[in-house]
Amino acid sequence: MSSLLASAVRKWFFVSVVNYSVASVPEASRDGGEFFCVKQEELSYGKKIKDALFPCLQYDGVHQCGGSIISNRWIVSAAHCFPKRYSFLNRWSVLLGSISNKPVNANVAEVKTIVYHSSYLPFVDANIDDNSRDIAVLALTQPLTFNGHLTDVLQEAHVPIISDAVCNAPDYYDNQITTTMFCAGYEKGGIDACQGDSGGPFVAEDCLSKTSRYRLHGVVSWGTGCAMAKKPGVYTKVSRFLPWISTAMRSNHNLPGVHKLARP
């Protein structure tokens, strides 16, 4: 990560890949190459990964960001992953099912649509140091197919949510945390998201469900350094953007290209 970078009934998105492993992507999708999601030597900050089914977003075959599958066509990620210089759709690909640079078990899907929040201010003015509304969704060219095998796909670091009052303290982030963000981590640091994790999920197990599933609460957004004391990871608060996500998916379902969308 880089420092630069309500109704009574609320609809939640669930992370599909926690419940299902990806069986295949359509034959039209591209194969192979030396793709990687996370290099073995980069598995640090308390993170242990087995078979990562959270998608890895790549541009020209180089890992850029992570994401969360919320349907067989749509992925949630962070707006800052899609600056203007990365605006060519045919150069984006989504790697699923592997964390190594040996794509033996990986599938590569093509991207049809990218929608990011039009009020993500660093895209409006690079000098603005406000990372609010750091949210985006991607549509795949063809739908994924899933099997029903429950896989131990990811052993992520367990980090507690930190109150806004604490995280906005002068020795933390000094009032940079807005109502569309939350912080998670430890005062002493040591466990955190880091470079390449942007757009990835912050999930919590749904204890009310009769089946094992996870609610998507946050998207990895920004932070100062990695795993530093009093500099926890900062996440986009997904609950604040549920109407935006639904509108983006509905309005751009059959609309290829890169688009921006304001509040619904």
C-alpha positions in Angstrom: 0.0 0.0 0.0 1.1 3.5 -0.5 0.2 6.7 1.5 -0.6 8.2 -1.9 -2.8 6.2 -2.5 -29.6 3.1 5.1 -32.2 1.3 5.2 -33.6 -1.1 7.9 -32.8 -4.1 5.7 -29.4 -3.9 4.1 -28.2 -6.0 1.2 -24.8 -7.6 1.6 -22.4 -9.0 -0.9 -20.8 -12.3 -0.1 -17.4 -13.4 -1.3 -18.2 -16.2 -3.7 -14.7 -17.8 -3.7 -14.8 -18.6 0.0 -17.7 -21.0 -0.7 -16.7 -22.3 -4.1 -13.6 -23.0 -6.1 -13.3 -21.9 -9.6 -13.8 -24.9 -11.9 -13.1 -23.2 -15.2 -13.2 -20.1 -17.3 -14.5 -20.1 -20.9 -12.3 -21.6 -23.6 -12.1 -18.2 -25.2 -10.0 -16.9 -22.3 -6.3 -16.5 -22.6 -3.9 -19.0 -21.2 -0.6 -19.4 -19.5 2.5 -17.2 -19.5 4.5 -16.4 -16.5 1.7 -15.0 -14.5 2.0 -14.5 -10.8 -0.3 -13.3 -8.0 2.0 -13.2 -5.1 5.7 -14.2 -5.1 6.6 -16.8 -2.5 9.2 -14.4 -0.8 6.5 -11.8 -0.5 4.3 -13.9 1.8 4.9 -11.8 4.9 3.2 -9.7 7.5 1.5 -12.8 9.0 -0.2 -13.8 5.7 -0.2 -17.5 4.8 -1.8 -18.4 1.5 -2.5 -21.9 0.2 -4.5 -21.8 -3.1 -5.6 -18.3 -3.6 -9.0 -18.1 -5.3 -9.3 -14.4 -4.7 -8.7 -13.0 -8.1 -5.4 -11.3 -9.1 -5.8 -8.3 -11.5 -2.9 -8.0 -14.0 -2.0 -5.5 -16.6 0.3 -6.7 -19.4 0.8 -9.9 -17.3 2.1 -8.0 -14.3 0.2 -8.1 -11.0 -1.4 -4.9 -10.0 -4.2 -5.5 -7.5 -6.5 -8.0 -5.9 -10.2 -8.2 -5.8 -13.3 -10.2 -4.6 -15.7 -12.2 -6.7 -19.2 -11.3 -5.8 -21.0 -13.0 -8.7 -20.1 -15.2 -11.7 -19.3 -12.1 -13.7 -18.4 -9.3 -11.3 -15.4 -8.5 -9.1 -15.0 -5.7 -6.6 -11.7 -3.9 -6.3 -10.3 -0.4 -5.6 -10.6 2.6 -7.9 -6.9 3.5 -7.5 -6.0 0.3 -9.3 -7.3 1.8 -12.6 -5.4 5.1 -13.4 -5.7 6.5 -16.9 -2.4 4.9 -18.0 -4.0 1.5 -17.4 -7.2 2.2 -19.5 -6.7 -0.4 -22.2 -9.2 -3.2 -21.4 -7.5 -5.8 -23.6 -4.3 -5.5 -21.5 -6.2 -6.4 -18.3 -6.6 -10.0 -17.2 -7.8 -11.7 -14.1 -5.8 -14.6 -12.7 -7.8 -17.1 -10.6 -6.7 -20.1 -8.6 -3.0 -19.7 -8.2 -0.5 -17.6 -6.1 2.7 -18.8 -7.8 4.4 -17.9 -11.0 3.7 -21.4 -12.3 0.1 -21.1 -13.6 -0.5 -24.9 -13.3 -3.9 -24.5 -11.6 -4.6 -21.0 -12.7 -7.3 -19.7 -15.0 -7.1 -16.4 -16.8 -10.2 -14.5 -17.6 -10.7 -11.4 -19.8 -12.1 -8.1 -18.6 -15.1 -6.6 -20.4 -16.0 -3.6 -18.2 -14.4 -1.5 -15.5 -16.4 1.0 -13.5 -14.8 3.2 -10.9 -16.3 5.9 -8.6 -16.2 9.2 -10.3 -15.6 11.0 -7.0 -12.4 9.3 -6.2 -10.6 12.6 -6.0 -7.0 11.6 -6.8 -8.2 10.9 -10.3 -9.7 14.4 -10.5 -6.6 16.1 -9.1 -3.4 14.2 -8.3 -2.5 16.8 -5.7 -5.6 15.9 -3.6 -4.7 13.7 -0.6 -8.1 12.2 0.0 -8.6 8.5 -0.7 -12.4 8.5 -0.1 -14.6 6.5 -2.4 -11.8 4.1 -3.5 -14.1 1.6 -5.1 -14.4 -0.1 -8.5 -16.1 -3.1 -10.1 -15.1 -5.2 -13.1 -17.2 -7.4 -15.4 -15.6 -10.4 -17.0 -16.2 -11.2 -20.7 -17.6 -14.6 -19.9 -19.1 -15.9 -16.7 -17.1 -18.1 -14.4 -18.3 -21.6 -13.5 -17.9 -22.9 -10.0 -18.0 -26.3 -8.4 -19.4 -26.9 -4.9 -16.1 -27.8 -3.2 -15.5 -25.9 -0.1 -11.8 -25.0 -0.2 -9.4 -23.7 2.4 -8.5 -21.0 -0.1 -6.9 -18.3 2.0 -5.5 -18.1 5.5 -5.4 -14.3 5.8 -4.1 -12.4 8.7 -6.6 -11.7 11.5 -6.6 -8.0 12.3 -9.1 -6.1 14.6 -11.0 -3.0 13.4 -9.7 0.2 15.0 -12.2 2.9 15.9 -12.2 6.1 13.8 -11.5 8.1 16.9 -8.2 6.2 17.5 -7.3 6.1 13.8 -7.8 9.8 13.4 -5.5 10.6 16.3 -2.4 12.8 15.6 0.0 9.8 16.0 -2.1 7.6 13.7 -3.6 9.3 10.6 -4.4 12.7 11.9 -8.0 13.1 10.7 -7.5 11.5 7.3 -10.0 8.7 8.0 -13.4 9.6 6.5 -16.8 8.0 7.0 -16.2 5.9 3.9 -13.1 4.2 5.4 -12.1 2.1 8.4 -8.8 1.1 9.8 -7.7 -2.4 10.9 -4.5 -3.6 12.5 -2.5 -3.5 15.7 -1.0 -0.6 17.5 2.4 -2.2 17.4 2.1 -3.1 13.7 3.5 -6.3 12.4 0.5 -7.6 10.5 -0.9 -5.7 7.6 -1.8 -5.5 3.9 1.0 -4.3 1.7 2.0 -3.5 -1.9 0.0 -5.7 -4.3 -2.8 -6.3 -1.9 -4.8 -3.2 -3.0 -8.3 -4.0 -4.0 -8.3 -7.2 -2.0 -10.9 -8.2 0.6 -11.5 -7.6 4.2 -14.0 -10.3 5.2 -15.7 -11.4 8.3 -17.5 -14.8 8.8 -21.3 -14.6 8.7 -22.1 -16.1 12.1 -25.9 -16.0 11.4 -25.7 -18.1 8.3 -26.3 -21.9 8.4 -23.6 -22.4 5.9 -20.0 -21.2 5.9 -19.8 -17.9 4.1 -18.1 -14.5 4.5 -19.4 -11.0 4.3 -17.3 -8.5 2.3 -16.8 -5.6 4.7 -13.8 -3.8 3.2 -11.5 -3.3 0.2 -7.8 -2.8 0.7 -7.2 0.9 0.0 -4.2 2.7 1.4 -1.9 3.1 4.3 1.6 4.5 5.3 4.2 1.8 4.8 3.5 -1.8 5.7 2.9 -3.2 9.2 4.2 -0.1 10.9 3.3 0.9 14.5 0.2 3.1 14.6 -0.1 3.0 10.8 -2.7 0.3 10.2 -4.2 -0.6 6.9 -7.1 1.5 5.7 -10.0 -0.1 3.9 -12.9 1.2 1.8 -16.1 0.6 3.8 -18.2 -1.6 1.5 -21.5 -1.0 3.3 -21.4 2.6 2.3 -21.3 1.7 -1.4 -23.8 -1.1 -1.7 -26.2 1.1 -3.8 -23.3 2.3 -5.9 -22.1 -1.3 -6.6 -25.6 -2.5 -7.5 -26.1 0.5 -9.8 -22.8 0.0 -11.5 -23.5 -3.7 -12.1 -27.0 -3.0 -13.4 -26.2 0.0 -15.6 -23.0 -1.4 -17.2 -24.1 -5.1 -17.6 -23.8 -4.9 -21.4 -21.6 -1.9 -21.7 -18.0 -2.7 -22.5 -15.2 -0.2 -21.7 -13.9 1.8 -18.8 -16.6 4.0 -17.1 -17.0 6.2 -14.1 -20.1 6.5 -12.0 -21.2 9.0 -9.4 -23.7 8.3 -6.6 -26.7 6.3 -7.8 
